Structures are given as structure tokens and as C-alpha cells.
């Protein structure tokens, strides 16, 4: 219900944007976690890839329009997406989730195909829904951890110029410019929940983004 309410509020906000707004669209994506970077010491096994599929809504304003290129600001809300949290040993620890909001800057070049480069500052909430212990290392509780970090994105797509609005579609790839690794074991701080969830945070994102420019 909270997800539906959030998406509705964002969509309503986009609907009343002033005429200077340049685009609004829907993002469908797969986020890819860095599972190989999680040596959990849990029977000498690793976490399998955590790659949830989800969707979000994005709006952008054009600050500078040079006809063949546009410089703009963007805002994105991505609803929570979840994936199974499994180990290579075959054990399972429920589900891991990821959601975020972001603000960013972008440049679009309009040729026969449209080229896109952007940078986002994302506030991400990484969650897991099952508690478990890591022998000789500590334990992980169910919960969520919030992180803020920059992402770099690039894309290629097409648009259909029309008098009032121009539909467009774009394939995007994004990379997190900050990543995390598990610290060494410590007897004084056996709770590894935040550290574990930070390592599960996505490192890459591949998305199909489509909407209208006006």
C-alpha cells in the first residue's frame, strides 16, 4: 500500500509540473549486486547474485536547450524491488530488497539516435527480511540500512518529434561509484547487519526507460 501511495504522489506531482519541465517517464530495470564480494565464512560459501527487477518514475527539467543537445536536472523515485537471498551452499536467508530516490544532472545529444549521459546522487534503502548467524564472524538481523552514493549512467535511444509531446524510449546502463566490502571480524561488535546490507547494495543497473518530452 505504501508503495502505491508513493507512486501516486510522485505521478501527481509530475502532472502539475510547469511548462519548463522537459520529460516524464517510467523506468523498468534490473539491479545487479556484487555477490562475489561477500565472503561470509558460512561453511566457506558465498552469497549468490542478488539481482532484483523493479520500476520507477522519473521527471526532468531542461536548463539549457541547444537544439542538438540539452542539459537538465532529473529526479527519480524507484519503488522497492526484491530478490531471493541465497547461498552457494544451497541455504536461503529470505529476500533482499532495494529502493531509492535520486536527484541528478543529465546531458542528451539528439542525433539520428539520442545519446544520454547522467550522474545521480541516490539515497538507497537496502533491506533483508530474515535474521541469521555467521559462524566465527557475527550475526545479521532483519531490517534495513540507508546509504547515499553517486551513480554514473549512459544510454542510447530514439524519440518521435511531434508538435506537442514527443514519445521516447532509451536503454540505460548505470554504475555505482561507491561500493562496500565486509570489514574484518571484531569480538566487540558482533552485529554485522549494516555491513552486510551495504555489501548487498547494487553495483550495476540495466534499464529500459520510456516516456514523453514536452
Backbone torsions as a table, in degrees:
resi	resn	phi	psi	omega
1	UNK	NA	-43.4	179.5
2	UNK	-60.6	-37.3	-179.9
3	UNK	-65.4	-42.9	-180.0
4	UNK	-64.0	-42.8	179.5
5	UNK	-62.6	-43.9	-179.8
6	UNK	-61.8	-46.7	-179.8
7	UNK	-63.2	-37.5	179.8
8	UNK	-65.9	-41.9	179.8
9	UNK	-64.9	-42.2	178.8
10	UNK	-64.1	-44.8	179.9
11	UNK	-61.9	-39.3	178.6
12	UNK	-65.1	-39.0	177.5
13	UNK	-63.6	-40.5	178.7
14	UNK	-64.2	-33.3	-176.0
15	UNK	-68.4	-23.6	-178.3
16	UNK	-106.7	15.9	176.9
17	UNK	-62.0	147.1	178.0
18	UNK	-69.3	170.9	-173.9
19	UNK	-62.8	-17.4	-179.2
20	UNK	-73.7	-14.8	177.5
21	UNK	-62.5	139.3	-172.8
22	UNK	-103.0	-27.1	-178.0
23	UNK	-160.0	158.1	170.7
24	UNK	-146.3	139.3	-175.9
25	UNK	-159.9	174.4	179.7
26	UNK	-113.3	136.2	-179.0
27	UNK	-111.2	126.1	173.4
28	UNK	-117.8	125.2	-167.6
29	UNK	-145.0	167.8	168.0
30	UNK	-126.1	125.4	176.3
31	UNK	-98.9	139.1	-173.0
32	UNK	-118.3	118.9	179.6
33	UNK	-87.8	161.0	-177.8
34	UNK	-96.7	72.9	-174.2
35	UNK	-64.3	-32.1	-177.0
36	UNK	-65.9	-13.0	-178.8
37	UNK	-92.7	13.9	-177.7
38	UNK	-117.5	76.7	176.8
39	UNK	-78.4	89.9	-169.9
40	UNK	-80.1	-7.3	-177.8
41	UNK	61.5	16.4	-179.4
42	UNK	-87.5	85.0	-174.7
43	UNK	64.9	32.4	-179.5
44	UNK	56.8	40.3	179.3
45	UNK	-118.6	165.1	177.8
46	UNK	-116.3	164.3	173.1
47	UNK	-78.6	135.9	174.9
48	UNK	-71.1	167.9	-178.0
49	UNK	-56.7	132.2	175.1
50	UNK	-106.1	104.3	-171.6
51	UNK	-133.6	76.7	-179.5
52	UNK	-72.0	150.7	173.5
53	UNK	-107.9	134.6	-177.1
54	UNK	-152.8	-166.5	-178.8
55	UNK	-149.6	161.0	178.8
56	UNK	-152.5	177.6	177.4
57	UNK	-126.7	141.2	-175.5
58	UNK	-135.7	143.3	172.1
59	UNK	-129.8	152.2	-179.5
60	UNK	-143.1	148.3	175.9
61	UNK	-112.9	139.4	174.8
62	UNK	-88.5	121.2	176.8
63	UNK	-90.7	-35.7	-177.6
64	UNK	-142.9	121.3	-179.1
65	UNK	-114.8	110.6	179.3
66	UNK	-104.2	19.1	-180.0
67	UNK	72.9	-56.8	178.2
68	UNK	-89.4	-10.5	179.6
69	UNK	-148.0	148.3	178.2
70	UNK	-132.3	138.3	173.4
71	UNK	-112.1	128.4	-175.9
72	UNK	-147.0	173.5	174.3
73	UNK	-112.8	147.0	-177.1
74	UNK	-132.0	157.7	173.8
75	UNK	-138.7	135.3	-175.5
76	UNK	-131.8	138.6	167.4
77	UNK	-119.9	123.4	179.1
78	UNK	-115.2	119.5	-178.5
79	UNK	-69.5	166.2	-176.7
80	UNK	-66.7	131.4	173.7
81	UNK	-124.2	146.2	-174.0
82	UNK	-128.3	154.9	177.2
83	UNK	-145.0	153.3	177.8
84	UNK	-62.5	139.8	177.4
85	UNK	-104.9	95.1	-174.8
86	UNK	-117.0	155.4	176.7
87	UNK	-108.0	156.1	-178.9
88	UNK	-65.9	-17.3	177.0
89	UNK	-74.3	-13.3	-177.2
90	UNK	105.3	-10.8	177.6
91	UNK	-72.5	157.4	-179.9
92	UNK	-130.2	147.1	179.3
93	UNK	-129.2	46.0	176.2
94	UNK	76.2	-135.6	-176.4
95	UNK	-127.7	150.3	172.3
96	UNK	-111.0	143.5	-177.4
97	UNK	-130.1	158.9	179.4
98	UNK	-146.9	135.0	171.7
99	UNK	-146.8	158.9	-178.8
100	UNK	-159.0	160.6	164.6
101	UNK	-121.5	152.2	-174.8
102	UNK	-149.7	148.7	166.9
103	UNK	-124.3	149.0	-176.0
104	UNK	-162.2	179.5	175.8
105	UNK	-123.5	149.4	-176.6
106	UNK	-147.6	152.6	174.4
107	UNK	-126.3	131.8	178.1
108	UNK	-123.8	129.1	175.5
109	UNK	-105.1	130.4	-173.8
110	UNK	-108.5	95.3	176.7
111	UNK	-113.7	-150.0	172.8
112	UNK	-60.7	-35.8	167.8
113	UNK	-119.8	153.8	-179.1
114	UNK	-93.1	131.7	177.3
115	UNK	-107.6	142.1	-173.2
116	UNK	-135.0	135.9	170.8
117	UNK	-135.0	134.3	-179.4
118	UNK	-148.3	159.6	173.8
119	UNK	-131.0	134.0	-179.2
120	UNK	-119.9	147.8	163.9
121	UNK	-107.5	112.8	-173.6
122	UNK	-106.9	136.3	169.9
123	UNK	-104.0	107.6	-170.7
124	UNK	-108.7	141.6	173.6
125	UNK	-112.7	114.7	-179.0
126	UNK	-105.6	131.1	-173.7
127	UNK	-134.3	159.3	167.8
128	UNK	-141.0	147.5	-171.7
129	UNK	-108.2	7.7	-178.0
130	UNK	-136.0	134.7	177.2
131	UNK	-89.0	147.2	177.2
132	UNK	-159.3	164.3	-179.7
133	UNK	-106.4	150.0	175.0
134	UNK	-114.8	106.0	-176.4
135	UNK	-53.1	135.4	178.9
136	UNK	67.1	3.8	-176.6
137	UNK	-126.2	-42.7	-178.3
138	UNK	153.0	-151.7	-178.6
139	UNK	-142.5	160.5	178.1
140	UNK	-126.1	123.3	177.1
141	UNK	-92.7	154.1	171.6
142	UNK	-66.0	143.3	-179.9
143	UNK	158.7	-159.7	179.2
144	UNK	-142.5	157.8	179.7
145	UNK	-133.9	135.6	-179.9
146	UNK	-104.3	132.2	177.9
147	UNK	-130.1	153.9	175.8
148	UNK	-125.9	125.8	-177.3
149	UNK	-157.8	158.4	-179.5
150	UNK	-85.9	149.2	175.3
151	UNK	-128.0	146.7	175.1
152	UNK	-114.6	134.7	-176.8
153	UNK	-131.1	151.7	174.5
154	UNK	-142.6	150.7	-178.1
155	UNK	-156.5	166.8	177.1
156	UNK	-140.5	140.0	-177.1
157	UNK	-164.8	-168.9	-177.0
158	UNK	-134.9	152.5	173.7
159	UNK	-137.0	158.9	179.0
160	UNK	-117.5	99.7	-178.1
161	UNK	-64.3	123.8	176.8
162	UNK	-130.0	162.6	-174.6
163	UNK	-59.2	-39.5	-174.4
164	UNK	-103.8	-55.7	178.5
165	UNK	-129.2	152.5	-179.8
166	UNK	-122.9	108.4	175.9
167	UNK	-64.5	148.1	178.3
168	UNK	-147.5	161.1	174.1
169	UNK	-143.8	144.1	-176.6
170	UNK	-146.5	139.7	172.3
171	UNK	-96.9	126.2	-175.2
172	UNK	-122.0	150.2	169.9
173	UNK	-131.8	135.7	-177.9
174	UNK	-131.2	152.5	-177.5
175	UNK	-135.2	131.9	178.2
176	UNK	-75.8	127.6	-177.5
177	UNK	-84.0	-6.0	175.0
178	UNK	-132.7	131.2	178.4
179	UNK	-129.4	173.2	-173.4
180	UNK	-132.5	156.3	174.2
181	UNK	-137.2	157.6	-179.1
182	UNK	-71.5	134.4	174.8
183	UNK	-75.3	171.8	178.1
184	UNK	-69.3	162.5	-178.8
185	UNK	-64.7	146.7	178.7
186	UNK	-143.9	127.2	-179.3
187	UNK	-67.3	-31.6	-174.8
188	UNK	-78.2	-20.6	179.9
189	UNK	-131.2	76.6	-177.7
190	UNK	-74.3	-13.9	-179.5
191	UNK	-78.5	110.7	-177.1
192	UNK	-102.8	15.1	-171.3
193	UNK	-58.3	-54.8	-177.8
194	UNK	-63.8	-43.8	-179.6
195	UNK	-61.6	-41.9	-179.3
196	UNK	-64.4	-46.1	-178.7
197	UNK	-66.3	-35.1	177.1
198	UNK	-62.2	-39.0	179.2
199	UNK	-68.5	-30.5	178.0
200	UNK	-73.9	-14.7	-177.4
201	UNK	-55.2	137.6	-178.0
202	UNK	-56.5	146.6	175.3
203	UNK	-107.2	-27.5	-177.9
204	UNK	-132.6	159.7	176.2
205	UNK	-147.1	131.9	173.7
206	UNK	-119.5	129.0	-170.8
207	UNK	-142.0	152.2	168.5
208	UNK	-109.8	123.3	-174.6
209	UNK	-123.3	129.2	-179.4
210	UNK	-144.9	152.1	179.5
211	UNK	178.9	-146.7	179.9
212	UNK	-133.6	145.9	170.5
213	UNK	-106.4	143.7	-179.8
214	UNK	-149.6	NA	NA
